[in-house]
Amino acid sequence: MLAEQVGQTPDDFTCPQGLPAEVSAEIRCTLMDGGVNYGVTVTTTSVDGTNVQWNIQVDEQPM
């Protein structure tokens, strides 16, 4: 999913914690691409047992 949004696989992706398996749970993460850091919002969109789906939104401007 990240590669689709930034056009390539990022150099690094870190989150301060795991994303809770609860619909609408949200965390902020950091993506590094080409030495530039971007903020990323990861939101849980659905939970079905152990199958968890999420949405990733990369900030338009670097940090």
VENBEL-V284748 format. One record per run of one state. SS is the DSSP state (~ for helix, > for strand, _ for the rest). FROM is the first residue (numbers start at 0). TO is the last residue. Records with the same first field share a line. If there is no record, write none. Layout:
# VENBEL-V284748
SS=FROM-TO + FROM-TO
This chain:
# VENBEL-V284748
_=0-0 + 6-10 + 15-24 + 33-34 + 48-49 + 58-62
~=1-5
>=11-14 + 25-32 + 35-47 + 50-57
